[in-house]
Structure formats: structure tokens, C-alpha cells
Amino acid sequence: MAMMRYAEALNQALREEMQRDPSVFLFGEDIGRYGGVFKVTKGLMDEFGESRVRDTPISEQALAAMAVTASMTGTRPVLEIMYADFMPLVLDALINQASIYEYLWQNVTMPFVLRTQGGGGAGAGAQHSKSLDSLVAHIPGIKVVAPVTPADAKGLLKSAIRDSQPVVFLEHKLLYNLRDEVSDDPELLVPIGKAKTVREGTDVSIFATSRMVLESQKAAELLAQDGISAEVIDLRTLRPLDLDAITASIAKTHHAVVVNEGWRFCGYAAELSATIMDFAFDDLDAPVARVTLPDMPVPYAEPLELSVLPNAARIADAARATLK
């Protein structure tokens, strides 16, 4: 075990998988000589060469089409889209190619990973602060993961690279400097589709994704001061969902709060709420509460940005409300 930053854990995962499998290669804007905007790919071009770590022109549409073609012809590409705000540019490749080719053709697999980062809180303005989880999780045939800890970031990225289906790997810009212990075992994987209980509780279940897991843990501390025992579930994988973990928690607490940094209307929290109603309605004693970003652009000014982002206080208030 070693202490490392989230970005370093991702870098280690990429290095180990490239050492293990020569068919893995990386490409994207500024990922080579510059090492990526958040330095996730730092040093990899020097180690593996320009044929396996490729700097590209600025054309997200072309890059996504390249990832689809490369994965169909025997390689395992890992594409970095610099900001999640640019994800709409790759939707044609995801919706009309990557997600359906296994269905349309025999003996075709699509083993590629699309890494990108999003989320607010860094003063990056409306153009670089979006959380578009629901946009990609909506697509059948695409797996979507969003780890919050360095250890899960490494283990899930390795699982994503080895998966035979397309995986969208969502990172949050405020997590890159988060430090924690990470295993140095190159074969230690975190399975896609398995949630993790990060705090046990008996009164209310809080289901969160990405950085909102950290805010949910803070909310649980606030609730504990009121004598409320909150259980916090880190979904880790947005699609496929770990329904067993969700229903088991609600069977124990009978109350649910869902937290996601995306927009409220037609957002990921809305789908999660509906899923809970579909599969755990009989165990609920109150409606599911949602904590999300309002339906508006993320402001640039720090006080305004902080005023709209979901936080521990709002999560705690939602939990108190559902318990009433």
C-alpha cells in the first residue's frame, strides 16, 4: 500500500495496464508531452513512446470515431476527452456506433474507455463545470463509472480497460489531489457494477456519486449530531446499478436520499429515484428525496458557484425532511 493522489492512482493504473497488455494505447488532446491538463498521463509518453501515447488535434468527434474503429480491430484504446462539457461532441459515436455494434454484428466487441472529468467547485465557469452523468448513462450498451477514492479510481480504471464493452469513466476535477492508500498489486481490480457502503446507518440511506459521496459523509456527521443514523452508499458505477446494495439498504432504513451534481430535471438523480420506487417501494416510509444542481449554468463567481452546488448542509436538510 502507498499513499498517492487520485491523479497518481489513475496514472499507475494506465501504466500497469499498458505494461500488461501491448494492445492498450492512449490518445487525446495534450495527453502526451504535456501529460494531460490534470497530469494523469504524465510521463507515459516517455515510457511507452509516441505510438502508444498519442497527442491529437482538437476534434472530439473524430477521436471518438477513432476509438470505436480501433477497438473493433483488436486494440484497447483509452481516449481522454479533456472536459465533460465536450461530451455532446462524441454522442454520435457512442449512441449510433459503440453502443449498438455488438447487437448488430456477430463477434464484434468494443473494448474502449472514454475518460473525462467534470463537476463544479473550481471556478471554471459554465463552459467547464458540467456534470453530464445522465447524458451517457442514458445509453444502453455503455457502462458508466464514477469513482471517488484513489483506490477505487485505480481499480475501476483497470477493470474498465479490461472490459469487452465501452466504458465511460467519469472523474471530478476536485478529486485529483485527494490522497489515500492505494494497493500496489497490479491484479487488484474493483468490479464494475458493485456499490460500496462507506458508512453504516439505520435511519436513512444516502445514495451518492463521485464527489457527492464526500459531501454525503459530511452530511451524515451533521445528522449524527441530531441523533440521526445515516447510511452512505457510494454507487461507484452509475450503469449498471447495484440494485442489491440499494434495496438492501432501504430495507434497513426505509428512507432514501439521492445526491448527484447534475441538473435536476431528467437528471441521474431522477432516474435513481424512479429505480428505487420500482424496486424498493414497499420498503419506503416516505418519498425519495433528491439533492442536485438547480437547472441553471454553473456560475463563475465563487460565492455564486458555492451557493448552487449540492453540499453537506443541503443533503442533511433533505434527510431530515424525508424522516418527517
C-alpha positions in Angstrom: 0.0 0.0 0.0 1.2 3.5 -0.8 -0.2 7.0 -0.2 -1.0 8.7 -3.5 -3.2 11.3 -5.1 -6.2 10.4 -7.2 -4.4 11.5 -10.3 -1.4 9.4 -9.5 -3.6 6.3 -8.9 -5.1 6.8 -12.4 -1.6 7.2 -13.8 -0.5 4.0 -12.1 -3.5 2.1 -13.5 -2.8 3.2 -17.0 0.9 2.3 -16.7 0.2 -1.1 -15.3 -2.4 -2.0 -18.0 -0.1 -0.8 -20.7 2.7 -2.9 -19.3 0.4 -5.9 -19.1 -1.3 -5.6 -22.5 0.5 -4.2 -25.6 -2.9 -3.6 -27.3 -3.7 -0.8 -24.8 -2.9 2.7 -26.1 -3.8 6.2 -25.0 -4.8 9.2 -27.1 -6.3 12.6 -26.7 -5.6 16.3 -26.6 -2.4 17.3 -24.7 -2.1 13.9 -23.0 1.4 13.2 -24.3 4.2 15.7 -23.9 2.1 17.9 -21.6 0.9 15.0 -19.5 -2.7 16.0 -19.6 -4.5 19.0 -18.2 -4.5 17.3 -14.7 -1.3 15.4 -15.3 -3.0 12.0 -15.2 -0.9 10.8 -18.2 2.4 12.4 -17.0 5.5 10.5 -18.0 3.7 7.8 -20.0 4.8 9.1 -23.4 8.4 9.0 -22.3 8.0 5.4 -21.1 5.8 3.9 -23.9 6.6 6.1 -26.9 4.5 8.2 -29.2 2.9 5.2 -30.9 1.1 4.3 -27.7 0.6 7.7 -26.1 -0.7 10.0 -28.9 -1.3 13.7 -28.9 -4.2 14.6 -31.2 -5.8 17.5 -32.9 -8.8 19.2 -31.4 -11.7 17.2 -32.8 -13.7 15.2 -30.3 -16.0 13.8 -33.0 -13.1 12.3 -34.9 -11.4 11.0 -31.8 -14.5 9.1 -30.6 -14.9 7.6 -34.1 -11.2 6.5 -34.0 -11.8 4.9 -30.6 -14.7 2.9 -32.0 -12.7 1.7 -35.0 -9.6 0.9 -33.1 -11.5 -1.2 -30.5 -13.2 -3.1 -33.3 -9.9 -4.0 -34.9 -8.1 -5.6 -32.0 -6.7 -2.8 -29.8 -7.9 -1.4 -26.4 -7.9 2.4 -26.8 -8.2 4.8 -23.8 -9.5 8.1 -25.1 -9.3 11.2 -22.9 -11.9 14.0 -23.6 -10.4 17.0 -21.8 -13.6 18.2 -20.2 -17.0 16.6 -19.8 -18.6 19.7 -21.3 -17.3 18.5 -24.6 -19.1 15.1 -24.4 -22.0 16.2 -26.6 -19.5 16.2 -29.5 -18.9 12.4 -29.1 -22.5 11.3 -28.7 -22.9 10.2 -32.3 -20.1 7.7 -31.9 -21.5 6.5 -28.5 -25.2 6.3 -29.5 -25.0 5.2 -33.1 -21.9 3.1 -33.1 -20.3 2.0 -29.8 -23.5 1.1 -28.0 -25.1 -1.0 -30.8 -22.4 -2.7 -32.9 -22.2 -5.7 -30.6 -26.0 -6.0 -31.1 -25.9 -5.6 -34.9 -22.9 -7.7 -35.7 -21.6 -11.1 -34.6 -18.2 -11.5 -33.0 -17.6 -7.7 -32.6 -16.5 -6.4 -29.2 -15.9 -2.7 -28.3 -13.3 -2.7 -25.6 -12.5 1.0 -25.2 -12.5 3.5 -22.4 -13.5 7.1 -22.6 -12.1 9.2 -19.7 -13.3 12.6 -19.0 -13.6 15.0 -16.0 -16.4 17.3 -14.9 -18.1 18.9 -11.9 -18.1 22.3 -10.3 -16.3 24.0 -7.4 -13.1 25.1 -9.2 -14.3 28.4 -10.6 -14.1 27.1 -14.1 -17.3 28.7 -15.2 -20.3 27.5 -17.1 -18.3 26.1 -20.0 -16.1 23.8 -17.9 -18.1 22.7 -14.8 -20.9 20.5 -16.1 -21.8 17.0 -14.7 -23.3 15.2 -17.7 -23.7 11.8 -16.0 -27.3 11.3 -17.2 -26.3 12.0 -20.8 -24.1 9.0 -21.1 -25.8 6.7 -18.5 -29.0 7.0 -20.7 -27.4 4.9 -23.4 -27.9 1.1 -23.3 -24.7 -0.7 -24.1 -22.5 1.8 -22.4 -21.1 1.2 -18.9 -20.5 4.3 -16.7 -18.4 4.5 -13.6 -17.5 7.4 -11.3 -15.0 6.6 -8.5 -14.4 8.9 -5.6 -11.4 7.4 -3.8 -7.9 6.9 -5.3 -8.0 3.2 -4.7 -11.4 2.9 -6.5 -10.1 5.1 -9.3 -7.2 2.8 -9.9 -9.2 -0.5 -9.5 -12.1 0.6 -11.6 -10.0 2.1 -14.4 -8.1 -1.3 -14.7 -11.5 -3.1 -14.8 -12.7 -0.7 -17.5 -9.7 -1.2 -19.7 -10.1 -5.0 -19.4 -13.8 -4.9 -20.1 -15.1 -6.0 -23.5 -17.7 -3.2 -23.7 -17.4 0.6 -24.0 -16.9 2.3 -20.6 -17.3 6.0 -19.9 -15.0 6.8 -16.9 -16.1 10.0 -15.1 -13.6 11.9 -13.0 -14.2 15.0 -10.9 -11.7 17.9 -11.1 -11.8 18.4 -7.3 -10.8 14.8 -6.6 -7.4 14.8 -8.4 -5.4 15.9 -5.4 -7.4 13.7 -2.9 -4.8 11.4 -1.1 -5.4 7.9 0.2 -3.8 4.5 0.4 -3.7 2.5 -2.9 -2.6 -1.1 -3.3 0.4 -1.8 -5.4 -1.0 -5.1 -6.5 -1.4 -4.9 -10.3 -4.1 -7.6 -10.3 -6.3 -6.0 -7.7 -9.4 -4.8 -9.5 -12.6 -3.1 -8.4 -15.6 -4.8 -10.1 -17.8 -2.7 -12.3 -21.4 -2.7 -11.1 -20.7 -3.0 -7.3 -21.6 -0.2 -4.9 -19.8 0.3 -1.6 -21.2 1.1 1.8 -18.9 3.9 3.2 -20.9 4.5 6.4 -23.4 2.2 8.1 -26.7 3.6 9.4 -30.2 2.7 10.4 -32.4 5.7 9.8 -31.9 7.0 6.3 -29.9 5.8 3.2 -28.0 8.4 1.2 -27.0 7.3 -2.3 -24.3 9.4 -3.9 -22.0 9.5 -6.9 -18.5 10.9 -7.4 -17.5 13.9 -5.2 -21.0 14.0 -3.7 -20.0 10.9 -1.7 -17.7 13.1 0.3 -20.4 15.7 0.9 -22.8 12.9 1.9 -20.3 11.7 4.5 -20.1 15.2 5.9 -23.9 15.3 5.9 -24.0 12.1 7.9 -21.8 13.7 10.5 -24.2 16.6 10.8 -27.2 14.3 11.1 -25.4 12.3 13.8 -25.4 15.5 15.9 -29.2 15.3 15.8 -29.2 11.6 16.7 -30.0 10.5 13.1 -28.1 7.5 11.8 -27.4 7.9 8.1 -26.1 5.2 5.9 -24.0 6.4 2.9 -23.7 4.3 -0.2 -21.1 5.1 -2.9 -22.7 3.8 -6.1 -19.3 3.8 -7.9 -21.0 2.5 -11.0 -23.8 4.5 -12.5 -24.7 1.9 -15.1 -25.1 -1.0 -14.4 -26.6 -0.1 -11.0 -26.0 -2.3 -8.0 -29.7 -2.9 -7.2 -29.0 -5.4 -4.5 -27.0 -2.8 -2.5 -29.7 -0.2 -3.0 -32.6 -2.4 -2.0 -30.8 -3.9 1.0 -30.0 -0.5 2.4 -33.6 0.8 2.0 -35.0 -2.4 3.6 -33.0 -1.5 6.7 -33.6 2.3 6.8 -36.9 2.8 5.0 -35.9 6.3 3.9 -33.8 7.4 0.9 -32.0 10.5 -0.3 -30.2 10.5 -3.7 -27.4 13.0 -4.4 -25.9 13.9 -7.8 -24.2 17.0 -9.0 -26.0 17.0 -12.3 -29.1 19.0 -13.2 -32.4 18.1 -11.5 -34.8 17.8 -14.5 -34.3 14.5 -16.3 -31.1 14.1 -14.3 -29.4 11.0 -13.0 -30.9 11.6 -9.5 -34.4 11.4 -11.2 -33.6 8.0 -12.7 -32.2 6.7 -9.5 -35.3 7.9 -7.6 -37.5 6.1 -10.1 -35.4 3.0 -9.9 -35.8 3.0 -6.1 -39.6 3.4 -6.5 -39.7 0.5 -9.0 -37.7 -1.9 -6.9 -38.0 -0.8 -3.2 -41.3 0.9 -3.0 -42.7 -1.5 -0.4 -39.9 -0.7 2.0 -40.2 3.1 1.8 -41.9 5.1 4.6 -41.5 8.4 2.7 -40.9 9.7 -0.8 -37.3 9.6 -2.1 -35.6 13.0 -1.7 -33.3 14.5 -4.4 -30.4 16.8 -4.0 -29.0 18.1 -7.2 -27.7 21.2 -9.0 -30.5 23.6 -10.0 -31.5 23.8 -13.6 -29.1 26.5 -14.5 -25.5 27.1 -15.7 -22.8 26.9 -13.0 -21.8 30.5 -12.1 -18.2 31.6 -12.4 -18.0 33.8 -9.2 -17.1 31.6 -6.3 -19.8 32.8 -3.9 -22.5 32.1 -6.5 -21.0 28.8 -7.5 -20.9 27.6 -4.0 -24.5 28.7 -3.4 -25.8 26.4 -6.1 -23.7 23.3 -5.8 -25.1 20.4 -3.7 -23.4 20.3 -0.3 -23.5 18.6 3.1 -26.0 21.0 4.6 -28.5 20.5 1.8 -28.1 16.8 1.9 -28.7 16.8 5.7 -31.7 19.0 5.3 -33.2 16.6 2.7 -32.6 13.7 5.0 -34.4 15.5 7.9 -37.3 16.3 5.6 -37.8 12.8 4.4 -37.7 11.5 8.0 -40.5 13.8 8.9 
